[in-house]
Amino acid sequence: MALRRAKTIFLVVLAAVGWVGVADSVDLGSVISAGVTGLNETGRAVSDGARGYLGFDRNEYPGDAAMGELRKEFAFAGYWLTPAPGGKTNTWAGKRAVMKKQGWGFLLLARGRAVESVRTAASAREEGLADARGAAQSATAEGFVRGGIIFLDIEDGGRLPAAYHAYLKTWADELVKLGFRPGVYCSGIAVNEGAGVSIVTAEDIRAQEAPRQIAYWVFNDACPPSPGCVRVAEPPLPAASGVRDATVWQFARSPREQETAGKCGGYATDENCYAGMGAARKWHLDMNVAGAANPSFGSGK
């Protein structure tokens, strides 16, 4: 998930910060220990919004043993419901039970269409319906309950064309009908359109898809506001990305995008970002922060 490239996503949690992973269900003890204020309509822990949680997501599932090791450092992980961009198979499929047992929170993700592939209003409707139904069907088959947020992966940045907005509206409306909440993974970086005008994709979607309630997982790896590929002692809330009410902020991507993150520190010589515990550089990743340890089932803000 990066502009026009297959994406790796990993979200990182520091033991020094203190966290409790919230998977698909919680009891009173976990609610208290997680420091949350209550449960949402699906019975999930809701963040108090006072702290950020770090975690990971990537295109390829690293393996059950690796996930157990990574869980020592991370609170939640991106979970593909479809093949990742450019892929034909989904290596995350069928891994929910293993991850739940290990205590992971989930960030549900589905591949979106490329902007150039959505050409007309008619095709936008057909593709939006098909993609929403496919994502919901996959989420249900994986055992995820209704009410969770499914983020649509949008690789293209800048202002989106009218046909693509029609696709997003159809996708969001159909997903709601199927019992899930719509979210988008998109750019939170301002693009200069000239003549003193700039546009942020997330804000373009917010304006065009209103009044629909859409959750935003934004990427902005420019430094600042991103700290770079570093261990953060006190993770900021996603709003530090510059996008108000963001649910998740991706602040480091692998490999590094030179155009946006060329001046950021912490990346390895191969231009990738690695888990802090991964001295052997086994798992390159993208780093994110969320306001809940289980972003797709926690706070819907």
C-alpha positions in Angstrom: 0.0 0.0 0.0 1.9 3.0 -1.3 1.4 5.2 -4.3 1.4 2.8 -7.3 3.4 0.0 -5.6 2.6 -3.2 -3.7 2.4 -2.2 -0.1 3.8 -3.5 3.1 2.1 -2.5 6.3 3.2 -3.1 9.8 2.0 -1.2 12.9 4.4 -1.1 16.0 3.7 -1.1 19.8 6.4 -0.4 22.3 6.6 -2.4 25.5 7.7 0.8 27.3 4.4 2.4 26.5 2.4 -0.5 27.9 -0.5 -2.0 25.9 -3.1 -4.6 25.9 -4.0 -6.2 22.6 -7.7 -6.4 22.0 -8.7 -9.1 19.5 -12.3 -10.0 18.6 -13.8 -10.1 22.1 -13.1 -8.6 25.5 -14.1 -9.2 29.1 -14.3 -6.7 31.9 -10.8 -7.4 33.0 -9.4 -6.6 29.6 -11.5 -3.4 29.3 -10.0 -2.2 32.6 -6.5 -3.1 31.8 -6.7 -1.6 28.4 -7.7 1.8 29.9 -10.8 2.1 27.7 -14.0 3.9 28.6 -16.5 1.3 27.4 -17.6 -0.9 24.5 -19.0 0.1 21.2 -22.1 -1.3 19.6 -20.4 -4.6 18.6 -19.1 -5.2 22.1 -15.5 -4.1 21.4 -13.3 -2.0 23.6 -13.3 1.7 22.7 -10.2 3.8 23.2 -10.3 6.7 25.6 -8.4 8.7 22.9 -5.6 9.6 25.4 -2.8 7.6 23.8 -1.7 6.1 20.5 -1.1 2.4 19.8 1.5 1.2 17.3 1.3 -1.9 15.1 2.1 -3.2 11.6 0.8 -4.5 8.2 2.4 -5.9 5.2 1.4 -7.6 1.9 2.8 -11.0 2.8 1.9 -12.9 6.0 5.3 -13.6 7.7 4.3 -16.9 9.2 2.6 -18.1 12.5 5.9 -18.3 14.4 6.9 -14.8 13.2 3.6 -13.4 14.2 4.0 -14.8 17.7 7.4 -13.1 17.9 6.2 -9.8 16.5 3.3 -9.8 19.0 5.9 -9.1 21.7 6.4 -5.7 20.2 3.2 -4.9 18.2 -0.5 -4.5 19.3 -2.3 -4.9 15.9 -1.7 -5.9 12.4 -3.2 -5.1 9.0 -5.3 -8.1 7.8 -5.9 -8.4 4.0 -9.3 -9.6 3.0 -8.3 -9.7 -0.6 -5.0 -10.2 -2.5 -2.8 -7.1 -2.0 -2.1 -4.8 -4.9 -0.3 -6.7 -7.7 -0.9 -10.0 -6.0 -3.0 -13.0 -7.1 -3.3 -14.8 -3.8 -3.9 -13.7 -0.2 -1.4 -15.2 2.3 -3.4 -13.7 5.2 -6.5 -15.8 4.5 -7.3 -18.2 7.3 -5.0 -16.6 9.8 -7.6 -14.9 12.0 -7.8 -17.7 14.6 -4.0 -17.9 15.0 -3.8 -14.2 15.4 -6.7 -14.0 17.8 -5.1 -16.6 20.0 -1.9 -14.6 20.0 -3.8 -11.5 21.1 -3.6 -9.3 18.0 -5.9 -6.4 17.2 -7.1 -6.2 13.6 -7.0 -3.6 10.8 -9.2 -5.0 8.0 -8.1 -4.1 4.5 -9.4 -4.7 1.0 -7.9 -3.9 -2.4 -9.4 -0.9 -4.2 -9.5 -0.2 -7.9 -6.9 1.9 -9.6 -8.1 5.3 -10.6 -7.5 4.8 -14.3 -9.6 1.6 -14.3 -12.8 3.3 -13.1 -13.9 5.1 -16.3 -17.7 5.7 -16.2 -20.5 6.1 -13.8 -22.0 2.8 -14.9 -18.8 0.9 -14.4 -18.2 2.7 -11.1 -21.5 1.4 -9.7 -20.9 -2.2 -10.9 -17.3 -2.2 -9.5 -18.3 -0.6 -6.2 -21.0 -3.1 -5.6 -18.8 -6.0 -6.6 -15.9 -4.9 -4.4 -18.1 -4.1 -1.3 -19.8 -7.5 -1.6 -16.5 -9.3 -2.0 -14.9 -7.6 1.0 -17.9 -8.3 3.2 -18.1 -11.9 2.1 -14.4 -12.4 2.8 -14.7 -10.7 6.2 -17.6 -13.0 7.2 -15.9 -16.1 5.9 -12.8 -15.2 8.0 -15.0 -15.0 11.1 -15.1 -11.3 11.6 -18.3 -10.0 13.1 -20.4 -7.3 11.5 -19.8 -3.7 12.6 -16.1 -3.7 11.9 -14.4 -1.1 9.7 -13.1 -2.4 6.3 -10.5 0.0 4.8 -10.4 0.2 1.0 -6.9 0.5 -0.3 -6.6 3.6 -2.5 -3.1 3.8 -4.0 -3.6 7.0 -6.0 -3.0 10.4 -4.4 -4.2 13.9 -5.2 -7.7 14.9 -6.3 -9.8 11.9 -7.4 -12.0 12.1 -10.6 -15.8 12.1 -10.5 -16.1 8.5 -11.6 -13.9 7.3 -8.8 -16.0 9.2 -6.2 -19.0 7.5 -7.7 -17.2 4.2 -7.1 -16.4 5.1 -3.5 -20.0 6.2 -2.8 -21.4 2.9 -4.1 -18.8 0.9 -2.2 -19.5 2.7 1.1 -23.3 2.5 0.8 -23.3 -1.2 -0.1 -20.8 -2.0 2.7 -23.1 -0.4 5.2 -26.1 -2.4 3.9 -24.0 -5.5 4.4 -23.4 -4.6 8.1 -19.8 -3.3 8.0 -18.5 0.3 8.3 -16.6 1.9 5.4 -13.0 3.2 5.7 -10.3 4.2 3.2 -6.6 3.9 3.2 -5.5 7.0 1.3 -3.0 9.8 1.1 -2.9 12.4 3.8 -0.2 14.4 2.0 -1.0 17.7 0.3 -0.5 17.8 -3.4 0.2 21.1 -5.1 -2.2 21.6 -8.0 -0.7 25.0 -9.0 -2.0 28.5 -8.7 -1.8 28.3 -4.9 -4.2 25.4 -4.7 -3.3 22.1 -3.0 -5.4 19.0 -2.2 -5.2 16.2 0.3 -6.9 13.0 -0.9 -8.5 12.3 2.5 -10.1 15.7 2.5 -11.2 15.4 -1.1 -13.0 12.1 -0.2 -14.5 13.7 3.0 -16.0 16.5 1.0 -17.2 14.5 -2.0 -18.6 11.5 -0.1 -20.4 13.6 2.6 -22.6 13.0 4.5 -21.3 9.4 4.6 -19.4 8.4 7.8 -16.0 7.1 6.5 -13.0 6.2 8.7 -9.6 7.4 7.5 -6.3 5.5 7.5 -3.9 8.0 6.0 -0.3 7.8 5.0 1.9 10.8 5.5 5.6 9.8 5.8 7.0 13.3 5.3 9.2 14.6 8.2 7.7 16.4 9.9 5.0 15.4 10.9 6.4 11.9 10.7 9.2 11.0 13.2 10.6 8.7 10.5 11.4 5.0 11.0 12.1 5.2 14.7 10.9 3.8 18.0 8.5 6.3 19.5 8.4 6.4 23.3 4.9 8.0 23.4 3.1 7.3 20.1 1.0 10.3 19.0 -2.6 10.1 18.1 -3.5 9.8 14.4 -4.6 13.4 14.1 -0.9 14.4 14.3 -0.9 13.3 10.6 -2.6 16.5 9.7 -5.9 14.8 8.9 -8.6 15.5 11.5 -10.4 12.5 13.0 -8.0 10.1 11.3 -8.4 6.6 12.7 -5.0 5.4 11.7 -1.8 7.2 10.6 0.9 5.5 8.6 4.0 7.4 9.2 6.7 5.2 7.7 6.6 3.1 4.5 8.8 0.3 3.1 10.6 0.9 0.9 11.1 4.6 1.7 9.4 7.0 -0.7 12.2 9.4 -1.6 9.9 12.1 -2.8 8.2 12.4 0.6 10.5 10.7 3.2 13.9 11.3 1.7 14.9 13.4 4.7 13.6 11.1 7.3 15.9 9.0 9.5 15.8 5.4 10.8 15.6 3.6 7.5 18.1 0.8 6.7 20.6 1.0 3.9 18.2 -1.0 1.7 15.7 1.8 2.2 13.3 -0.4 4.2 11.9 0.2 7.7 12.3 -2.8 10.1 10.7 -3.7 13.4 12.7 -2.5 16.4 13.2 -6.1 17.5 14.2 -7.2 14.1 18.0 -6.8 14.3 18.3 -9.6 11.8 16.0 -7.5 9.5 13.6 -10.3 8.9 10.5 -8.2 8.5 10.4 -5.0 6.6 7.2 -3.0 7.3 5.2 0.1 7.3 4.7 1.8 10.7 1.3 3.1 11.9 -0.3 4.5 14.9 -4.0 4.2 15.9 -6.2 5.5 18.7 -7.2 1.9 19.7 -5.4 -1.4 20.0 -8.0 -3.1 17.7 -8.6 -0.4 15.1 -11.3 -2.0 13.0 -13.3 -3.0 16.1 -12.4 -0.3 18.6 -13.0 3.4 18.3 -14.8 4.4 15.1 -13.5 7.9 15.2 
